[in-house]
């Protein structure tokens, strides 16, 4: 199948087959990451829920590419410094490959522990925690670079392999520790299963690497065995990368609406995904209330038809964040007080979407109120967002509310209420009457105004009584 030169210098037919298979799996990984943003139009966030998966894809590419170049899958001579074993076999494969993948998973487990067990946001931000977790890999790579123990085939001897293997085991043990700490939490999006999957796959990766190393070192005189072990290492590496890192447990809603296509029901909002009652479509057959402008605005917004109309008006003014925030906090309040897990899910979703600096729909609240939410000791507390709601309602009353009562949105709402009231009276008289407004098209409906901001399309489906 392959001669001795092929086994040492690379370029065997099986090498190219393995390279093609690994490339296919990486493309699959990349597609599964991009799918939510291309197909489902999921907005890109600035939180760790977006950047950690990005880093995982980057590290997966580094790992597979480093295996190809350090193990001579491609037939070339090492003439340039960038082809060095220490660049690909130590730095890219180690800290920037497998080490970075494991560090990302530990960072996710760290977040799950603090959010669901300690019930507050992690004390260390992910962009600080991740480099700290990666530091042992960087130190180990620096030490190997200085001592230069690699031979011309990028292999280390046994007395170097043992401490290097110990570093891998420590990271897997850290994942096991976090898993033990959160195993009693009843997660809604299979985070515990994903963590178990990470432990099993990472341990399997280490076992596969050790097996390939033993075959190469003990039987280095058998060329076909060298080629076969190299083929197995790259192919299984590609498969394990996809299995381990294609689903991120740091952003459950993103996974729910993009990767759970085998389920008959799709969720477009966190409220629907958590099973919050009546978190769904606004049904036009429901009665339209008679609105009294003298009523307090926060009381009027409790009615979903009025809230829908007011939200559409606010979106058309490019100032709908406060109303969207009010609606999601209203849904948050529907969750029973003793259901801590679901309350934490919803609270974290609201914080990442509206509260943190640079959020996709960041609301205009005071620094004191923002910090009070971000530093809370209990994410499940019922009054977590009360001060923020009070501040935002004052702003809305001074700005949007005055203009709303003279807008076409309010006129449309009154007309619909009048038509429905007339239809109800005719029904009582024995007439089978269907109001014309119940079949209004999007082009004529102010709820679908083309001036809506990016949040209006999303909000038109998440209404409740």
C-alpha positions as CSV (number, residue, x, y, z in Angstrom):
1,X,0.0,0.0,0.0
2,X,2.8,2.4,0.8
3,X,6.6,2.3,0.7
4,X,9.0,3.4,3.5
5,X,9.5,6.7,1.8
6,X,5.8,7.4,1.7
7,X,5.4,6.5,5.4
8,X,8.2,8.9,6.4
9,X,7.9,11.8,3.9
10,X,4.1,11.7,3.4
11,X,2.0,12.0,0.3
12,X,0.5,8.5,0.5
13,X,-2.9,7.9,-1.2
14,X,-4.4,7.3,2.2
15,X,-3.0,10.6,3.5
16,X,-4.9,12.5,0.8
17,X,-8.1,10.5,1.6
18,X,-7.7,11.3,5.3
19,X,-7.2,15.0,4.4
20,X,-10.3,15.0,2.3
21,X,-12.4,13.4,5.0
22,X,-11.1,15.7,7.7
23,X,-11.8,18.8,5.5
24,X,-15.3,17.6,4.9
25,X,-16.0,17.3,8.6
26,X,-14.5,20.8,9.2
27,X,-16.8,22.2,6.5
28,X,-19.7,20.5,8.3
29,X,-18.6,22.1,11.6
30,X,-18.4,25.5,9.9
31,X,-21.8,25.1,8.3
32,X,-23.5,24.2,11.6
33,X,-22.0,27.3,13.1
34,X,-23.1,29.7,10.3
35,X,-26.5,28.2,9.8
36,X,-28.4,30.2,12.5
37,X,-27.1,33.5,11.2
38,X,-27.7,32.8,7.5
39,X,-30.9,30.8,7.5
40,X,-32.7,31.9,10.7
41,X,-31.3,35.5,10.7
42,X,-30.2,35.2,14.3
43,X,-28.6,38.5,15.3
44,X,-24.9,38.4,16.2
45,X,-24.2,39.3,19.8
46,X,-21.1,40.6,21.5
47,X,-21.4,38.1,24.4
48,X,-19.4,35.0,25.0
49,X,-22.3,33.0,23.6
50,X,-21.1,34.1,20.2
51,X,-17.3,34.5,20.6
52,X,-16.6,31.2,22.3
53,X,-18.1,29.2,19.5
54,X,-16.1,31.4,17.0
55,X,-12.9,30.6,18.9
56,X,-13.8,26.9,19.0
57,X,-14.1,26.9,15.2
58,X,-10.8,28.6,14.9
59,X,-9.1,26.2,17.3
60,X,-10.7,23.2,15.4
61,X,-9.1,24.4,12.2
62,X,-5.7,24.9,13.9
63,X,-5.9,21.3,15.3
64,X,-6.6,19.6,12.0
65,X,-4.2,21.7,10.0
66,X,-1.4,21.2,12.6
67,X,-1.9,17.4,12.4
68,X,-1.6,17.6,8.6
69,X,1.6,19.6,8.6
70,X,3.4,18.1,11.7
71,X,2.8,14.5,10.6
72,X,3.7,14.9,7.0
73,X,0.4,14.2,5.3
74,X,1.6,16.4,2.5
75,X,4.9,15.6,0.8
76,X,7.2,18.5,1.3
77,X,10.6,19.3,2.7
78,X,11.0,21.5,5.7
79,X,13.1,24.3,4.3
80,X,11.4,27.3,5.9
81,X,11.0,28.4,9.5
82,X,7.2,28.4,9.2
83,X,7.4,24.6,8.5
84,X,9.1,23.9,11.8
85,X,7.8,21.1,14.0
86,X,7.8,23.5,16.9
87,X,5.3,25.9,15.2
88,X,2.9,23.2,14.1
89,X,3.5,20.3,16.5
90,X,3.9,22.4,19.6
91,X,2.2,25.8,19.3
92,X,-0.6,25.4,16.8
93,X,-1.6,21.8,17.8
94,X,-1.1,22.5,21.6
95,X,-2.2,25.9,23.0
96,X,-3.9,27.1,19.8
97,X,-5.5,23.8,19.0
98,X,-6.6,21.1,21.5
99,X,-5.7,23.4,24.5
100,X,-7.9,26.2,23.2
101,X,-10.8,23.8,22.5
102,X,-10.6,22.4,26.0
103,X,-10.2,25.9,27.5
104,X,-13.4,27.0,25.7
105,X,-15.3,24.1,27.1
106,X,-14.1,24.7,30.6
107,X,-15.1,28.4,30.3
108,X,-18.6,27.3,29.3
109,X,-18.8,24.9,32.2
110,X,-17.5,27.7,34.5
111,X,-20.3,29.9,33.4
112,X,-23.0,27.2,33.9
113,X,-21.7,26.6,37.4
114,X,-21.9,30.2,38.5
115,X,-25.1,31.1,36.8
116,X,-27.2,28.0,37.8
117,X,-25.5,26.9,41.0
118,X,-24.3,30.1,42.5
119,X,-27.2,32.1,40.8
120,X,-25.1,35.1,39.8
121,X,-23.0,36.1,36.8
122,X,-19.4,34.8,36.8
123,X,-17.0,37.1,38.8
124,X,-14.5,36.8,35.9
125,X,-15.5,37.8,32.3
126,X,-14.9,35.2,29.7
127,X,-12.2,37.2,27.9
128,X,-10.2,37.2,31.1
129,X,-11.0,33.7,32.2
130,X,-10.2,32.0,28.9
131,X,-6.5,33.2,28.7
132,X,-6.0,32.2,32.4
133,X,-7.2,28.7,31.7
134,X,-5.0,28.6,28.6
135,X,-1.9,29.7,30.4
136,X,-0.6,26.2,31.4
137,X,-0.6,25.3,27.7
138,X,1.4,28.4,26.8
139,X,3.9,27.7,29.6
140,X,4.3,24.1,28.5
141,X,4.8,25.1,24.8
142,X,7.4,27.7,25.8
143,X,9.3,25.1,27.8
144,X,9.3,22.7,24.9
145,X,10.4,25.4,22.5
146,X,13.4,26.2,24.8
147,X,14.4,22.6,25.4
148,X,13.8,21.5,21.8
149,X,13.1,17.7,22.4
150,X,11.5,17.0,19.0
151,X,13.2,14.8,16.4
152,X,12.9,15.3,12.6
153,X,9.5,13.6,12.6
154,X,8.1,15.9,15.2
155,X,8.0,13.2,17.9
156,X,9.0,13.4,21.6
157,X,10.4,10.6,23.7
158,X,8.5,8.9,26.5
159,X,10.0,11.0,29.3
160,X,8.6,14.1,27.6
161,X,5.2,12.6,26.7
162,X,4.2,11.6,30.3
163,X,4.1,15.2,31.7
164,X,2.6,16.5,28.4
165,X,-0.1,13.8,28.7
166,X,-0.7,14.8,32.4
167,X,-1.6,18.3,31.2
168,X,-4.4,16.8,29.0
169,X,-5.7,14.7,31.8
170,X,-5.9,17.7,34.2
171,X,-8.2,19.6,31.8
172,X,-10.5,16.6,31.4
173,X,-10.6,16.2,35.2
174,X,-11.6,19.9,35.4
175,X,-14.6,19.2,33.2
176,X,-15.5,16.3,35.3
177,X,-15.4,18.5,38.4
178,X,-17.7,21.1,36.9
179,X,-20.0,18.3,35.7
180,X,-20.2,16.9,39.3
181,X,-21.1,20.4,40.6
182,X,-24.0,21.0,38.2
183,X,-25.3,17.5,37.7
184,X,-28.3,18.2,40.0
185,X,-29.6,21.1,37.9
186,X,-32.5,20.3,35.6
187,X,-31.3,22.1,32.5
188,X,-33.7,22.8,29.7
189,X,-31.4,22.6,26.8
190,X,-29.2,19.5,27.4
191,X,-26.2,21.4,28.7
192,X,-25.4,18.5,31.1
193,X,-25.5,16.1,28.2
194,X,-23.2,18.4,26.2
195,X,-20.7,18.5,29.1
196,X,-20.7,14.7,29.3
197,X,-20.2,14.5,25.6
198,X,-17.2,16.8,25.9
199,X,-15.7,14.7,28.6
200,X,-16.1,11.4,26.7
201,X,-14.9,12.8,23.4
202,X,-11.9,14.6,24.9
203,X,-10.9,11.5,26.8
204,X,-11.3,9.5,23.6
205,X,-9.1,12.0,21.7
206,X,-6.3,11.6,24.3
207,X,-6.6,7.8,24.1
208,X,-6.5,8.0,20.3
209,X,-3.4,10.2,20.3
210,X,-1.6,7.9,22.8
211,X,-2.5,4.9,20.7
212,X,-1.1,6.5,17.5
213,X,2.0,7.6,19.3
214,X,2.7,4.1,20.6
215,X,2.3,2.6,17.1
216,X,4.7,5.1,15.6
217,X,7.3,4.7,18.3
218,X,7.2,1.0,19.0
219,X,6.7,-0.2,15.4
220,X,8.4,2.6,13.4
221,X,9.9,-0.1,11.1
222,X,6.5,-1.2,9.8
223,X,5.6,1.4,7.1
224,X,2.0,0.3,6.5
225,X,1.3,0.6,10.2
226,X,2.8,4.1,10.3
227,X,0.5,5.2,7.4
228,X,-2.6,3.5,8.9
229,X,-2.1,5.1,12.3
230,X,-1.6,8.5,10.7
231,X,-4.8,8.0,8.7
232,X,-6.8,7.0,11.7
233,X,-5.5,10.0,13.7
234,X,-6.6,12.6,11.2
235,X,-9.9,11.0,10.3
236,X,-10.9,10.4,13.9
237,X,-9.6,13.9,14.8
238,X,-12.0,15.4,12.3
239,X,-15.0,13.4,13.5
240,X,-14.3,14.1,17.2
241,X,-13.9,17.8,16.5
242,X,-17.4,18.0,14.9
243,X,-19.0,15.8,17.6
244,X,-17.4,17.7,20.5
245,X,-17.6,21.3,19.4
246,X,-20.5,21.7,16.9
247,X,-23.0,22.5,19.6
248,X,-22.2,25.1,22.1
249,X,-23.9,24.9,25.5
250,X,-23.3,28.6,26.2
251,X,-26.2,29.8,24.1
252,X,-29.1,27.5,24.5
253,X,-31.7,29.5,22.5
254,X,-29.3,29.7,19.5
255,X,-28.9,25.9,19.6
256,X,-32.7,25.4,20.1
257,X,-33.8,27.3,17.0
258,X,-30.9,26.2,14.7
259,X,-29.8,22.7,15.4
260,X,-33.0,21.0,16.7
261,X,-34.7,20.7,13.3
262,X,-35.7,17.1,13.9
263,X,-38.2,18.4,16.5
264,X,-41.6,19.3,15.1
265,X,-41.9,22.5,17.0
266,X,-39.5,25.4,16.4
267,X,-38.9,28.2,19.0
268,X,-38.4,31.7,17.9
269,X,-38.2,33.3,21.4
270,X,-36.8,32.4,24.7
271,X,-40.2,32.5,26.2
272,X,-41.5,29.9,23.8
273,X,-38.4,27.7,24.3
274,X,-38.9,27.8,28.1
275,X,-42.6,27.0,27.7
276,X,-43.9,30.2,29.2
277,X,-47.7,30.3,28.9
278,X,-49.2,32.2,25.9
279,X,-45.7,33.2,24.6
280,X,-46.7,33.0,21.0
281,X,-48.7,34.5,18.2
282,X,-51.1,37.3,18.7
283,X,-54.5,35.9,17.7
284,X,-56.7,38.4,15.8
285,X,-59.9,36.8,17.1
286,X,-59.1,37.9,20.6
287,X,-61.1,40.9,21.7
288,X,-59.5,44.4,21.3
289,X,-60.0,46.4,24.5
290,X,-61.3,49.9,24.8
291,X,-58.2,52.0,25.6
292,X,-58.4,54.9,28.0
293,X,-55.3,57.2,27.5
294,X,-55.8,58.4,31.1
295,X,-54.8,54.9,32.4
296,X,-51.2,54.5,33.5
297,X,-49.0,53.3,30.6
298,X,-47.5,50.4,32.4
299,X,-51.0,49.1,33.1
300,X,-52.1,49.5,29.5
301,X,-49.0,47.6,28.3
302,X,-50.1,44.6,30.2
303,X,-52.7,44.1,27.5
304,X,-51.1,42.3,24.6
305,X,-53.0,44.0,21.8
306,X,-52.2,47.4,23.1
307,X,-48.6,46.4,23.7
308,X,-48.4,45.1,20.1
309,X,-49.7,48.4,18.7
310,X,-47.5,50.5,20.9
311,X,-44.5,48.4,20.2
312,X,-45.0,48.8,16.4
313,X,-45.2,52.5,16.9
314,X,-42.0,52.6,19.0
315,X,-40.2,50.4,16.4
316,X,-41.3,52.8,13.6
317,X,-39.6,55.6,15.6
318,X,-36.5,53.4,16.0
319,X,-37.0,53.5,19.8
320,X,-38.6,50.1,20.5
321,X,-36.0,48.6,22.8
322,X,-37.8,49.7,26.0
323,X,-41.1,48.2,24.9
324,X,-39.5,44.9,23.9
325,X,-37.7,44.9,27.3
326,X,-41.0,45.4,29.0
327,X,-42.6,42.5,27.2
328,X,-39.8,40.1,28.0
329,X,-39.7,41.1,31.6
330,X,-43.5,40.6,31.7
331,X,-42.9,37.0,30.4
332,X,-40.2,36.6,33.0
333,X,-42.8,37.4,35.7
334,X,-45.0,34.6,34.5
335,X,-42.5,32.0,35.6
336,X,-43.3,30.6,39.1
337,X,-41.1,32.0,41.8
338,X,-39.9,28.6,42.9
339,X,-38.9,27.6,39.3
340,X,-35.4,29.0,39.7
341,X,-33.9,27.3,36.6
342,X,-36.3,28.8,34.1
343,X,-36.2,32.2,35.8
344,X,-32.4,32.2,35.5
345,X,-32.6,31.2,31.9
346,X,-35.0,34.1,31.1
347,X,-33.0,36.6,33.3
348,X,-29.7,35.7,31.6
349,X,-31.4,36.1,28.2
350,X,-32.7,39.5,29.1
351,X,-29.4,40.7,30.6
352,X,-27.5,39.6,27.5
353,X,-30.0,41.2,25.1
354,X,-30.8,44.4,26.9
355,X,-28.6,45.2,29.9
356,X,-24.9,44.5,29.1
357,X,-23.0,47.3,27.4
358,X,-23.1,46.9,23.7
359,X,-26.1,44.5,23.7
360,X,-28.1,44.1,20.5
361,X,-31.1,46.0,22.1
362,X,-29.4,47.9,24.9
363,X,-31.8,49.9,27.0
364,X,-31.2,53.4,28.4
365,X,-31.1,52.9,32.1
366,X,-28.9,54.5,34.8
367,X,-25.4,53.1,35.5
368,X,-26.5,52.3,39.1
369,X,-29.5,50.2,38.0
370,X,-27.4,48.5,35.3
371,X,-24.7,47.5,37.9
372,X,-27.4,46.4,40.3
373,X,-28.6,43.9,37.8
374,X,-25.2,42.8,36.6
375,X,-23.9,42.3,40.2
376,X,-27.0,40.7,41.7
377,X,-26.4,37.8,44.0
378,X,-29.6,36.0,42.9
379,X,-30.6,35.9,39.2
380,X,-33.8,34.2,40.2
381,X,-35.2,37.1,42.4
382,X,-38.6,38.3,41.3
383,X,-37.8,42.0,41.5
384,X,-34.5,41.9,39.5
385,X,-35.7,44.2,36.7
386,X,-38.2,46.4,38.7
387,X,-36.0,49.5,38.9
388,X,-35.1,49.2,35.2
389,X,-38.7,49.0,34.2
390,X,-39.6,52.1,36.4
391,X,-36.8,54.1,34.8
392,X,-37.8,53.1,31.2
393,X,-41.5,53.8,31.8
394,X,-40.7,57.3,32.8
395,X,-38.7,57.9,29.6
396,X,-41.4,56.3,27.5
397,X,-44.1,58.5,29.1
398,X,-42.1,61.6,28.4
399,X,-41.3,60.7,24.8
400,X,-43.2,58.0,22.9
401,X,-46.5,58.0,24.8
402,X,-47.5,61.6,23.9
403,X,-47.0,61.0,20.2
404,X,-48.6,57.6,20.2
405,X,-52.2,58.9,21.0
406,X,-52.2,61.0,17.8
407,X,-50.5,58.3,15.6
408,X,-52.1,56.1,12.9
409,X,-51.2,53.1,15.1
410,X,-53.6,54.2,17.9
411,X,-56.3,55.2,15.3
412,X,-56.0,51.7,13.8
413,X,-56.3,50.1,17.2
414,X,-59.5,52.1,17.9
415,X,-61.0,51.2,14.5
416,X,-60.3,47.5,15.1
417,X,-61.9,47.7,18.5
418,X,-64.9,49.4,17.1
419,X,-65.3,46.9,14.2
420,X,-65.0,44.0,16.6
421,X,-67.5,45.5,19.0
422,X,-70.0,45.9,16.0
423,X,-69.3,42.4,14.9
424,X,-70.0,41.1,18.4
425,X,-73.3,42.9,18.5
426,X,-74.4,41.5,15.1
427,X,-73.4,38.0,16.2
428,X,-75.7,38.4,19.2
429,X,-78.5,39.4,16.8
430,X,-77.9,36.2,14.8
431,X,-75.7,37.6,12.0
432,X,-72.6,35.7,10.9
433,X,-70.3,38.7,10.6
434,X,-66.5,38.6,10.1
435,X,-64.8,42.0,10.5
436,X,-62.8,43.2,7.5
437,X,-59.8,44.0,9.7
438,X,-59.3,40.3,10.7
439,X,-58.0,39.6,7.2
440,X,-55.9,42.7,6.7
441,X,-52.7,42.1,4.7
442,X,-49.1,43.0,5.9
443,X,-48.9,45.7,3.2
444,X,-51.9,47.5,4.8
445,X,-51.2,46.6,8.4
446,X,-49.3,49.3,10.4
447,X,-48.0,46.4,12.6
448,X,-45.8,45.5,9.6
449,X,-44.6,49.0,8.7
450,X,-41.4,48.9,6.7
451,X,-39.8,51.4,9.1
452,X,-39.6,48.9,11.9
453,X,-36.2,48.5,13.4
454,X,-34.5,45.1,13.6
455,X,-36.5,44.1,16.7
456,X,-39.9,44.6,15.3
457,X,-40.0,41.4,13.2
458,X,-39.0,39.4,16.2
459,X,-41.5,41.0,18.6
460,X,-44.6,40.4,16.4
461,X,-44.6,36.8,17.4
462,X,-44.0,36.8,21.1
463,X,-47.2,38.3,22.6
464,X,-49.2,37.2,25.6
465,X,-52.2,38.2,27.6
